[in-house]
Amino acid sequence: MKADIIGDVHGCYEEMMELFETLGYEMKNGIPVHPNGRVPIFVGDLQDRGPNSVAVMRLVYQLVIEQKKGYYVPGNHCNKLYRYFLGNNVKLQHGLETTVAELQALDDATAKRVKEEFMTLYDESPLYLIQPELNVVVAHAGIREDMIGSYHKKVRTFVLYGDITGEFHPNGMPVRRDWAQHYNGERWIVYGHTPVREPRFKHKTVNIDTGCVFGGKLTAFRLPEETIVSVPSRQEEVTEKFRTFDD
């Protein structure tokens, strides 16, 4: 198996399609398929903030559920949209309002179909993906070695939100402990969630959320090659959204 693990798309449909083309995928029956059988894996946060969340969600649904030609793990934004679809009282902020606006602009039948597709995608996908053949675990905000194989509430919170402290930075971003700094496992942990200027390699972990929706790049990590492929964002830059680490 060969895979292309794709960072947080956040509604950046055009960049996603450009990345697929750069990675060598070809469009067949409306979805990107690699001639050498490579498999895309999405690290979550498909939607919110970007210009075309509905198109991203629908394409990933087709790839993962209909065609069985890819994998997806949910992010915290995916979880929030799912709870919105359930009718839970969630606030329309931090990007969810952009996705809801897109949905409200659709006719009722199409909006209903998008909702059903997304909920099916969410329900039928794992909290995090263990792929032994590639010696990798894909988890939206990462995962500690001792958590792999567990699915209780603490693990779920970590996978969706990272190692949060409950505090916030002045820019409103949550304070997160640098769990990757202490990772010493043998498997690759590939994750996103925290926007960084360049893919961040630490021990055998890599953060591939290079902030496409904030004007950075959309990035894929290829296995087993262990190489990075990125395409530039077409969105306006929001400098304060990127995090730096004292490595």
ROKOL-745960 format. One record per residue: residue number from 1; residue in one letter; x, y, z of N, C-alpha, C in turn. Coordinates in nm, 3 decimals, m for minus. Each point is the difference from the previous one (the first is absolute). Layout:
<pts>
> NUM,A,X,Y,Z,X,Y,Z,X,Y,Z
...
</pts>
This chain:
<pts>
> 1,M,0.083,m0.120,0.000,m0.083,0.120,0.000,0.087,0.126,0.000
> 2,K,m0.043,0.099,m0.077,0.063,0.132,0.001,m0.108,0.103,0.024
> 3,A,0.030,0.099,0.084,m0.104,0.094,0.040,0.050,0.144,m0.007
> 4,D,m0.096,0.090,m0.017,0.025,0.144,0.005,m0.090,0.056,0.109
> 5,I,0.060,0.039,0.112,m0.076,0.050,0.114,m0.011,0.152,m0.015
> 6,I,m0.123,0.049,m0.002,m0.027,0.140,m0.037,m0.044,0.078,0.123
> 7,G,0.063,0.116,0.019,m0.029,0.084,0.116,m0.135,0.068,m0.007
> 8,D,m0.030,0.080,0.102,m0.130,0.066,0.017,m0.036,0.082,m0.125
> 9,V,m0.110,m0.036,m0.066,m0.040,0.067,m0.124,m0.082,0.125,0.029
> 10,H,m0.089,m0.006,0.096,m0.080,0.116,0.043,m0.069,0.071,m0.117
> 11,G,m0.062,m0.077,m0.087,m0.078,0.062,m0.107,0.079,0.054,m0.116
> 12,C,0.131,m0.024,m0.004,0.084,0.050,m0.110,m0.001,m0.103,m0.113
> 13,Y,m0.111,m0.005,m0.071,m0.022,m0.102,m0.102,0.100,0.012,m0.116
> 14,E,0.023,0.121,m0.048,0.090,0.017,m0.115,0.141,m0.045,0.033
> 15,E,0.047,0.034,0.119,0.134,m0.044,0.040,0.005,m0.152,0.014
> 16,M,m0.108,m0.060,0.050,m0.004,m0.145,0.013,0.011,m0.067,m0.136
> 17,M,m0.071,0.053,m0.098,0.004,m0.059,m0.134,0.137,0.022,m0.064
> 18,E,0.061,0.115,0.026,0.135,0.025,m0.052,0.101,m0.096,0.065
> 19,L,m0.019,m0.026,0.130,0.090,m0.093,0.068,m0.015,m0.140,m0.058
> 20,F,m0.122,m0.044,m0.024,m0.021,m0.131,m0.062,0.072,m0.008,m0.135
> 21,E,m0.012,0.105,m0.078,0.066,0.001,m0.132,0.152,m0.006,0.016
> 22,T,0.053,0.077,0.094,0.144,0.001,0.025,0.049,m0.137,0.046
> 23,L,m0.085,m0.070,0.075,0.035,m0.134,0.050,m0.014,m0.109,m0.107
> 24,G,m0.052,0.038,m0.117,m0.010,m0.096,m0.110,m0.134,m0.069,m0.014
> 25,Y,m0.102,0.049,0.071,m0.134,m0.059,m0.013,m0.066,0.048,m0.128
> 26,E,m0.090,m0.083,m0.052,m0.076,0.032,m0.121,m0.148,m0.011,0.030
> 27,M,m0.080,0.086,m0.060,m0.144,m0.002,0.024,m0.066,m0.114,m0.078
> 28,K,m0.071,m0.086,0.073,m0.075,m0.110,m0.061,m0.136,m0.007,0.067
> 29,N,m0.105,0.012,m0.079,m0.137,m0.001,0.054,m0.020,0.103,0.110
> 30,G,0.066,0.115,m0.018,m0.020,0.112,0.091,0.084,m0.001,0.127
> 31,I,0.087,m0.100,0.016,0.086,m0.002,0.118,0.146,m0.021,m0.041
> 32,P,0.094,0.050,0.082,0.141,m0.020,m0.032,0.046,m0.142,0.034
> 33,V,0.062,m0.064,m0.097,0.050,m0.137,0.018,0.145,m0.003,m0.047
> 34,H,0.086,m0.064,0.079,0.141,m0.005,m0.038,0.026,m0.122,m0.088
> 35,P,0.071,0.019,m0.112,0.025,m0.113,m0.090,0.081,m0.113,0.062
> 36,N,0.075,0.032,0.107,0.080,m0.103,0.067,m0.067,m0.052,0.127
> 37,G,m0.129,0.034,0.016,m0.075,m0.054,0.113,0.026,0.065,0.134
> 38,R,0.061,0.119,0.000,0.023,0.069,0.127,m0.134,0.037,0.063
> 39,V,m0.003,0.007,0.133,m0.125,0.022,0.073,0.010,0.132,0.078
> 40,P,m0.097,0.091,m0.015,0.000,0.121,0.080,m0.059,m0.025,0.139
> 41,I,0.059,0.064,0.100,m0.050,m0.008,0.138,m0.012,0.144,0.051
> 42,F,m0.119,0.037,0.045,m0.025,0.137,0.046,0.007,0.007,0.152
> 43,V,0.072,0.101,0.052,0.018,0.010,0.145,m0.114,0.076,0.069
> 44,G,m0.107,0.031,m0.071,m0.114,0.066,0.063,m0.006,0.149,m0.024
> 45,D,m0.105,0.064,0.054,m0.028,0.141,m0.025,m0.009,0.027,m0.150
> 46,L,m0.094,m0.069,m0.061,m0.024,0.017,m0.143,m0.060,0.136,m0.030
> 47,Q,m0.079,0.053,0.094,m0.082,0.118,m0.028,0.026,0.111,0.102
> 48,D,m0.073,0.110,m0.019,0.004,0.120,0.085,0.112,0.096,m0.043
> 49,R,m0.037,0.127,m0.002,0.091,0.112,m0.028,0.028,0.019,m0.149
> 50,G,0.023,m0.106,m0.075,0.034,0.012,m0.141,m0.121,0.025,m0.089
> 51,P,0.024,0.021,m0.129,m0.107,0.044,m0.091,m0.092,m0.110,m0.052
> 52,N,0.039,m0.127,0.010,m0.082,m0.103,m0.066,m0.002,m0.129,0.081
> 53,S,m0.055,0.009,0.120,m0.002,m0.115,0.090,m0.089,m0.113,m0.052
> 54,V,m0.113,0.034,m0.059,m0.093,m0.103,m0.048,0.066,m0.087,m0.107
> 55,A,0.072,0.062,m0.091,0.065,m0.076,m0.107,0.106,m0.094,0.057
> 56,V,0.075,0.047,0.100,0.102,m0.085,0.063,m0.066,m0.120,0.068
> 57,M,m0.103,0.027,0.080,m0.067,m0.109,0.072,m0.058,m0.104,m0.096
> 58,R,m0.058,0.046,m0.108,m0.065,m0.093,m0.094,0.105,m0.085,m0.071
> 59,L,0.111,0.061,m0.037,0.104,m0.077,m0.069,0.060,m0.106,0.093
> 60,V,0.025,0.037,0.125,0.058,m0.096,0.094,m0.100,m0.113,0.029
> 61,Y,m0.128,0.034,0.008,m0.103,m0.104,0.017,0.005,m0.098,m0.117
> 62,Q,0.009,0.052,m0.121,0.005,m0.088,m0.118,0.124,m0.089,0.003
> 63,L,0.114,0.060,0.034,0.125,m0.076,0.003,m0.002,m0.110,0.106
> 64,V,m0.044,0.037,0.121,0.013,m0.090,0.114,m0.116,m0.098,0.010
> 65,I,m0.122,0.048,m0.015,m0.118,m0.084,0.023,m0.048,m0.067,m0.128
> 66,E,m0.018,0.077,m0.105,m0.056,m0.058,m0.123,0.100,m0.086,m0.076
> 67,Q,0.121,0.053,m0.018,0.098,m0.069,m0.084,0.101,m0.084,0.079
> 68,K,0.005,0.019,0.131,0.095,m0.075,0.085,0.144,0.018,m0.049
> 69,K,0.034,0.124,m0.039,0.133,0.027,m0.053,0.078,0.098,0.088
> 70,G,m0.040,0.014,0.125,0.070,0.090,0.091,m0.046,m0.020,0.143
> 71,Y,0.065,0.073,0.091,m0.034,m0.006,0.142,m0.012,0.142,0.054
> 72,Y,m0.071,0.010,0.110,m0.022,0.130,0.065,m0.010,m0.022,0.150
> 73,V,0.058,0.090,0.077,m0.024,0.003,0.145,m0.055,0.138,0.033
> 74,P,m0.090,0.011,0.095,m0.063,0.129,0.028,0.089,0.095,0.079
> 75,G,m0.022,0.130,m0.022,0.063,0.102,0.080,m0.102,0.066,0.092
> 76,N,0.045,0.095,0.080,m0.090,0.067,0.092,m0.109,0.079,m0.074
> 77,H,0.035,0.058,m0.116,m0.103,0.071,m0.079,m0.102,m0.099,m0.056
> 78,C,0.046,m0.116,m0.039,m0.092,m0.104,m0.048,m0.096,m0.041,0.111
> 79,N,0.055,m0.017,0.120,m0.080,m0.038,0.116,m0.107,0.105,0.030
> 80,K,0.038,0.126,m0.013,m0.095,0.109,0.030,m0.112,0.005,m0.105
> 81,L,0.036,m0.019,m0.127,m0.102,m0.003,m0.104,m0.093,m0.118,0.020
> 82,Y,0.054,m0.113,0.039,m0.081,m0.119,0.026,m0.100,0.029,0.112
> 83,R,0.047,0.064,0.107,m0.089,0.034,0.111,m0.106,0.102,m0.043
> 84,Y,0.039,0.090,m0.090,m0.098,0.096,m0.057,m0.109,m0.075,m0.076
> 85,F,0.042,m0.096,m0.081,m0.097,m0.080,m0.077,m0.091,m0.082,0.091
> 86,L,0.051,m0.040,0.115,m0.082,m0.073,0.097,m0.105,0.090,0.066
> 87,G,0.018,0.131,m0.016,m0.093,0.093,0.064,0.048,0.052,0.133
> 88,N,0.126,m0.030,0.033,0.054,0.049,0.127,0.019,0.151,m0.003
> 89,N,0.007,0.060,0.115,0.014,0.145,0.011,0.148,0.038,m0.010
> 90,V,0.047,0.018,m0.121,0.140,0.040,m0.021,0.003,0.142,m0.056
> 91,K,0.104,0.073,0.034,0.011,0.139,m0.046,0.051,0.006,m0.143
> 92,L,m0.062,0.086,m0.079,0.041,0.017,m0.139,0.116,0.099,m0.005
> 93,Q,0.118,m0.050,0.036,0.121,0.083,0.002,0.121,m0.088,m0.027
> 94,H,0.117,0.064,m0.009,0.126,m0.069,m0.028,m0.005,m0.076,m0.133
> 95,G,m0.078,0.050,m0.094,m0.004,m0.059,m0.134,m0.126,m0.077,m0.031
> 96,L,m0.068,m0.052,0.102,m0.122,m0.076,m0.026,m0.103,0.087,m0.073
> 97,E,m0.001,0.129,0.030,m0.098,0.089,m0.064,0.016,0.003,m0.152
> 98,T,0.123,m0.018,m0.050,0.020,0.001,m0.146,m0.059,m0.125,m0.064
> 99,T,0.016,m0.114,0.066,m0.056,m0.125,m0.053,m0.152,0.004,0.005
> 100,V,m0.055,0.048,0.110,m0.146,0.009,0.013,m0.057,0.094,m0.106
> 101,A,0.070,0.109,m0.028,m0.046,0.093,m0.104,m0.004,m0.069,m0.137
> 102,E,0.101,m0.081,m0.028,0.001,m0.077,m0.126,m0.119,m0.095,m0.006
> 103,L,m0.025,m0.070,0.110,m0.111,m0.096,0.005,m0.134,0.070,m0.018
> 104,Q,m0.015,0.117,0.060,m0.127,0.073,m0.008,m0.025,0.056,m0.139
> 105,A,0.107,0.014,m0.079,m0.015,0.049,m0.137,m0.043,m0.110,m0.097
> 106,L,0.003,m0.125,0.045,m0.039,m0.113,m0.084,m0.151,m0.019,0.003
> 107,D,m0.053,m0.068,m0.102,m0.141,m0.039,0.008,m0.014,m0.109,0.107
> 108,D,m0.119,m0.017,0.050,m0.023,m0.089,0.114,0.046,m0.142,m0.025
> 109,A,m0.026,m0.052,m0.121,0.036,m0.139,m0.030,0.152,m0.019,0.001
> 110,T,0.071,0.095,m0.060,0.146,m0.009,m0.004,0.059,0.014,0.139
> 111,A,m0.051,0.095,0.079,0.049,0.019,0.136,m0.022,m0.126,0.083
> 112,K,m0.113,m0.063,m0.018,m0.030,m0.124,0.073,0.097,m0.111,m0.039
> 113,R,0.031,m0.007,m0.130,0.092,m0.103,m0.048,0.141,0.025,0.055
> 114,V,0.045,0.125,0.000,0.132,0.033,0.053,0.009,m0.038,0.147
> 115,K,m0.105,0.032,0.075,m0.005,m0.035,0.142,0.010,m0.151,0.019
> 116,E,m0.078,m0.076,m0.075,0.001,m0.146,0.014,0.135,m0.058,m0.037
> 117,E,0.060,0.053,m0.108,0.131,m0.050,m0.043,0.105,0.025,0.106
> 118,F,0.002,0.122,0.054,0.102,0.033,0.100,m0.017,m0.084,0.126
> 119,M,m0.123,m0.016,0.043,m0.023,m0.078,0.123,0.038,m0.147,m0.020
> 120,T,m0.023,m0.052,m0.120,0.042,m0.137,m0.031,0.152,m0.010,m0.001
> 121,L,0.066,0.097,m0.062,0.146,0.003,m0.002,0.055,0.001,0.142
> 122,Y,m0.056,0.083,0.084,0.045,0.012,0.139,m0.025,m0.129,0.077
> 123,D,m0.120,m0.053,m0.015,m0.038,m0.121,0.075,0.084,m0.121,m0.039
> 124,E,0.037,m0.009,m0.126,0.067,m0.120,m0.050,0.153,0.010,m0.002
> 125,S,0.052,0.109,0.053,0.146,0.018,0.002,0.052,m0.012,0.143
> 126,P,0.125,m0.044,0.016,0.055,m0.020,0.134,0.040,0.132,0.064
> 127,L,0.006,0.003,0.132,0.049,0.118,0.071,0.143,0.032,m0.043
> 128,Y,0.081,m0.103,m0.014,0.134,0.012,m0.057,0.028,m0.127,m0.077
> 129,L,0.088,0.011,m0.099,0.026,m0.112,m0.091,0.134,m0.064,0.031
> 130,I,m0.002,m0.129,0.030,0.123,m0.078,0.018,0.023,m0.077,m0.129
> 131,Q,0.113,0.026,m0.066,0.030,m0.068,m0.126,0.135,m0.073,0.017
> 132,P,m0.006,m0.128,0.046,0.124,m0.074,0.029,0.091,m0.015,m0.121
> 133,E,m0.057,m0.014,m0.118,0.080,m0.021,m0.119,0.097,0.116,m0.025
> 134,L,m0.042,0.121,0.039,0.083,0.118,m0.018,0.064,0.046,0.131
> 135,N,m0.024,m0.076,0.107,0.056,0.032,0.131,m0.039,0.142,0.042
> 136,V,m0.130,0.033,m0.014,m0.045,0.137,0.026,m0.132,0.000,0.075
> 137,V,m0.018,0.103,0.082,m0.128,0.032,0.060,m0.035,0.142,m0.043
> 138,V,m0.119,0.018,m0.057,m0.046,0.132,m0.044,m0.107,0.045,0.098
> 139,A,0.025,0.112,0.066,m0.094,0.052,0.101,m0.003,0.152,m0.013
> 140,H,m0.117,0.058,0.000,m0.014,0.141,m0.035,0.096,0.092,0.076
> 141,A,m0.002,m0.005,0.133,0.087,0.088,0.078,0.116,m0.076,0.063
> 142,G,0.017,m0.127,m0.043,0.107,m0.082,0.053,m0.051,m0.099,0.105
> 143,I,0.090,m0.083,0.049,m0.035,m0.099,0.100,0.129,m0.046,0.069
> 144,R,m0.008,m0.021,0.130,0.116,m0.053,0.073,0.010,m0.150,m0.023
> 145,E,0.120,m0.051,0.013,0.025,m0.143,m0.021,m0.085,m0.086,0.093
> 146,D,m0.015,0.042,0.126,m0.074,m0.080,0.096,m0.151,0.000,m0.026
> 147,M,m0.046,0.090,m0.086,m0.143,0.009,m0.030,m0.042,m0.087,m0.120
> 148,I,0.095,m0.040,m0.081,m0.032,m0.074,m0.122,m0.066,m0.133,0.035
> 149,G,m0.118,m0.021,m0.054,m0.078,m0.119,0.031,m0.113,0.027,0.097
> 150,S,0.000,0.118,0.061,m0.107,0.040,0.093,m0.091,0.104,m0.065
> 151,Y,m0.124,0.006,0.048,m0.098,0.091,m0.061,m0.087,0.069,0.105
> 152,H,0.048,0.007,0.123,m0.082,0.062,0.103,m0.001,0.152,m0.015
> 153,K,m0.075,0.068,0.085,m0.026,0.143,m0.017,0.128,0.084,m0.002
> 154,K,0.095,m0.033,0.085,0.125,0.076,0.006,0.078,m0.012,m0.132
> 155,V,0.000,m0.119,m0.057,0.067,m0.021,m0.129,m0.072,0.079,m0.109
> 156,R,m0.132,m0.006,0.001,m0.080,0.072,m0.100,0.029,0.150,0.005
> 157,T,0.006,0.056,0.121,0.029,0.143,0.014,0.139,0.032,m0.053
> 158,F,0.097,m0.085,0.033,0.139,0.021,m0.046,0.007,m0.005,m0.152
> 159,V,m0.061,m0.100,m0.060,0.005,m0.019,m0.146,m0.066,0.116,m0.074
> 160,L,m0.109,0.052,0.054,m0.072,0.108,m0.068,0.059,0.138,0.027
> 161,Y,0.051,0.022,0.122,0.039,0.135,0.040,0.147,0.015,0.037
> 162,G,0.073,m0.109,0.012,0.138,0.007,0.042,0.013,m0.007,0.151
> 163,D,0.120,0.019,0.050,0.026,m0.009,0.144,m0.029,0.137,0.062
> 164,I,m0.127,0.033,0.011,m0.042,0.133,0.044,0.011,0.015,0.152
> 165,T,0.024,0.125,0.043,0.013,0.030,0.143,m0.126,0.064,0.056
> 166,G,m0.087,0.049,m0.088,m0.118,0.074,0.044,0.022,0.150,0.000
> 167,E,0.125,0.042,m0.026,0.032,0.143,m0.007,0.004,0.045,m0.147
> 168,F,0.007,0.132,m0.020,0.000,0.055,m0.135,0.109,0.104,m0.017
> 169,H,0.057,0.006,m0.122,0.096,0.104,m0.035,m0.075,0.132,m0.023
> 170,P,0.071,0.114,0.000,m0.064,0.130,m0.024,m0.078,0.007,m0.132
> 171,N,0.043,m0.079,m0.101,m0.071,0.002,m0.129,m0.122,m0.091,m0.002
> 172,G,m0.031,m0.060,0.115,m0.118,m0.085,0.009,0.026,m0.147,m0.025
> 173,M,0.122,m0.034,m0.043,0.033,m0.140,m0.026,0.022,m0.074,0.132
> 174,P,m0.046,m0.125,0.009,0.020,m0.076,0.124,0.147,m0.028,0.025
> 175,V,0.037,m0.002,0.127,0.136,m0.040,0.038,0.008,m0.152,m0.005
> 176,R,0.096,m0.051,m0.076,0.016,m0.145,m0.013,0.142,m0.040,0.039
> 177,R,0.010,m0.107,0.075,0.133,m0.053,0.033,0.062,m0.062,m0.126
> 178,D,0.131,0.003,m0.006,0.071,m0.051,m0.118,0.025,m0.151,0.019
> 179,W,m0.105,m0.079,m0.021,0.010,m0.145,0.022,0.104,m0.064,m0.092
> 180,A,0.016,0.054,m0.121,0.093,m0.061,m0.096,0.144,0.005,0.050
> 181,Q,0.030,0.099,0.083,0.134,0.015,0.055,0.040,m0.122,0.083
> 182,H,m0.100,m0.068,0.054,0.027,m0.113,0.091,m0.036,m0.135,m0.062
> 183,Y,m0.035,0.000,m0.126,m0.037,m0.128,m0.065,0.126,m0.082,m0.028
> 184,N,m0.005,m0.127,0.033,0.117,m0.087,m0.026,m0.042,m0.133,m0.061
> 185,G,m0.117,m0.003,m0.064,m0.048,m0.123,m0.062,0.069,m0.031,m0.131
> 186,E,m0.024,m0.119,m0.050,0.062,m0.046,m0.125,m0.088,0.026,m0.121
> 187,R,m0.128,0.022,0.023,m0.092,0.027,m0.111,m0.003,0.149,m0.031
> 188,W,m0.021,0.031,m0.128,m0.024,0.139,m0.037,m0.134,0.045,0.059
> 189,I,m0.004,0.121,0.054,m0.125,0.066,0.036,m0.013,0.119,m0.094
> 190,V,m0.102,m0.002,m0.086,m0.022,0.109,m0.095,m0.128,0.072,0.041
> 191,Y,0.010,0.131,0.013,m0.112,0.076,0.055,m0.003,0.140,m0.059
> 192,G,m0.101,0.078,0.040,m0.012,0.139,m0.043,m0.045,0.085,0.117
> 193,H,m0.111,0.075,m0.021,m0.069,0.074,0.106,0.065,0.133,0.036
> 194,T,0.131,0.002,0.021,0.070,0.122,0.039,0.076,0.055,m0.120
> 195,P,m0.042,0.115,m0.055,0.066,0.052,m0.121,0.146,0.039,0.024
> 196,V,0.086,m0.051,m0.086,0.143,0.032,0.005,0.044,0.042,m0.141
> 197,R,0.105,0.081,m0.007,0.046,0.050,m0.130,0.053,m0.112,m0.089
> 198,E,0.074,m0.091,0.060,0.058,m0.114,m0.072,m0.034,m0.127,0.075
> 199,P,m0.010,m0.114,m0.067,m0.025,m0.125,0.071,0.100,m0.016,0.114
> 200,R,m0.052,m0.034,0.117,0.086,m0.009,0.117,0.029,m0.146,0.032
> 201,F,0.124,m0.039,m0.017,0.047,m0.134,0.036,0.060,0.004,0.140
> 202,K,m0.050,m0.088,0.086,0.055,m0.012,0.136,m0.001,m0.146,0.037
> 203,H,0.121,m0.057,0.023,0.010,m0.144,0.020,m0.070,m0.068,m0.119
> 204,K,m0.088,m0.095,0.024,m0.065,m0.063,m0.116,m0.145,0.051,m0.013
> 205,T,m0.015,0.133,0.011,m0.130,0.063,m0.021,0.016,0.110,m0.104
> 206,V,m0.110,0.031,m0.070,0.003,0.114,m0.093,m0.137,0.067,m0.001
> 207,N,0.003,0.131,0.023,m0.120,0.084,m0.010,m0.007,0.054,m0.142
> 208,I,m0.105,m0.035,m0.073,m0.012,0.041,m0.140,m0.111,0.103,m0.021
> 209,D,m0.047,0.064,0.108,m0.092,0.113,m0.019,0.083,0.124,m0.024
> 210,T,0.024,0.032,m0.126,0.080,0.117,m0.034,m0.090,0.120,m0.035
> 211,G,m0.117,0.005,0.064,m0.083,0.120,0.001,m0.050,0.046,m0.135
> 212,C,m0.048,m0.091,m0.084,m0.047,0.040,m0.132,m0.108,0.108,0.009
> 213,V,m0.096,m0.018,0.090,m0.111,0.095,0.009,0.045,0.136,0.054
> 214,F,0.119,0.005,0.059,0.055,0.125,0.053,0.108,0.058,m0.092
> 215,G,0.005,m0.047,m0.125,0.095,0.055,m0.096,0.132,m0.072,m0.007
> 216,G,0.010,m0.117,0.063,0.125,m0.077,m0.003,0.008,m0.095,m0.118
> 217,K,m0.004,m0.129,0.029,0.008,m0.102,m0.106,m0.091,m0.116,0.038
> 218,L,m0.034,m0.082,m0.099,m0.065,m0.127,0.027,0.103,m0.109,m0.024
> 219,T,0.016,m0.086,0.098,0.114,m0.092,0.001,m0.044,m0.146,0.009
> 220,A,0.076,m0.085,m0.068,m0.017,m0.145,0.011,0.132,m0.062,0.043
> 221,F,m0.009,m0.104,0.084,0.115,m0.079,0.041,m0.016,m0.137,m0.065
> 222,R,0.099,m0.040,m0.079,m0.009,m0.123,m0.077,0.073,m0.114,0.071
> 223,L,m0.069,m0.112,0.007,0.060,m0.121,0.057,m0.012,m0.113,m0.101
> 224,P,0.100,m0.088,m0.009,0.115,m0.015,0.091,0.118,0.092,m0.030
> 225,E,m0.013,0.089,m0.098,0.115,0.081,m0.042,0.048,0.097,0.109
> 226,E,m0.093,0.041,0.089,0.031,0.099,0.104,0.041,0.134,m0.062
> 227,T,m0.076,0.042,m0.101,0.026,0.126,m0.068,m0.120,0.093,0.013
> 228,I,0.026,0.129,m0.016,m0.101,0.105,0.010,m0.028,0.059,m0.138
> 229,V,m0.129,0.022,m0.029,m0.041,0.072,m0.121,m0.101,0.107,0.043
> 230,S,0.021,0.124,m0.043,m0.090,0.109,0.038,m0.037,0.083,m0.122
> 231,V,m0.116,0.067,0.008,m0.039,0.099,m0.099,m0.035,0.128,0.075
> 232,P,0.023,0.118,m0.062,m0.026,0.126,0.069,m0.149,0.029,0.015
> 233,S,m0.034,0.068,0.107,m0.138,0.041,0.024,m0.041,0.113,m0.094
> 234,R,m0.129,0.007,m0.027,m0.057,0.112,m0.076,m0.078,0.094,0.093
> 235,Q,0.012,m0.023,0.131,m0.076,0.079,0.098,0.086,0.114,0.054
> 236,E,m0.066,0.096,0.060,0.069,0.113,0.060,0.076,m0.044,0.124
> 237,E,0.119,0.054,0.019,0.082,m0.042,0.112,m0.050,0.058,0.132
> 238,V,m0.005,m0.086,0.103,m0.035,0.042,0.137,0.117,m0.042,0.088
> 239,T,0.097,0.088,0.011,0.129,m0.033,0.062,m0.013,m0.052,0.141
> 240,E,m0.090,0.061,0.078,m0.004,m0.034,0.143,m0.053,m0.141,0.027
> 241,K,m0.052,m0.067,m0.103,m0.055,m0.135,0.021,0.107,m0.108,0.001
> 242,F,0.121,0.032,m0.044,0.106,m0.101,m0.007,0.074,m0.009,0.133
> 243,R,0.030,m0.124,0.040,0.071,m0.021,0.125,0.147,m0.030,m0.026
> 244,T,0.084,0.050,0.087,0.143,m0.032,m0.007,0.038,m0.081,0.124
> 245,F,0.102,m0.083,m0.016,0.046,m0.086,0.110,0.148,0.027,0.026
> 246,D,0.038,m0.010,0.123,0.143,0.011,0.037,0.061,m0.139,m0.004
> 247,D,0.037,m0.042,m0.120,0.055,m0.134,m0.016,0.150,m0.003,0.029
</pts>
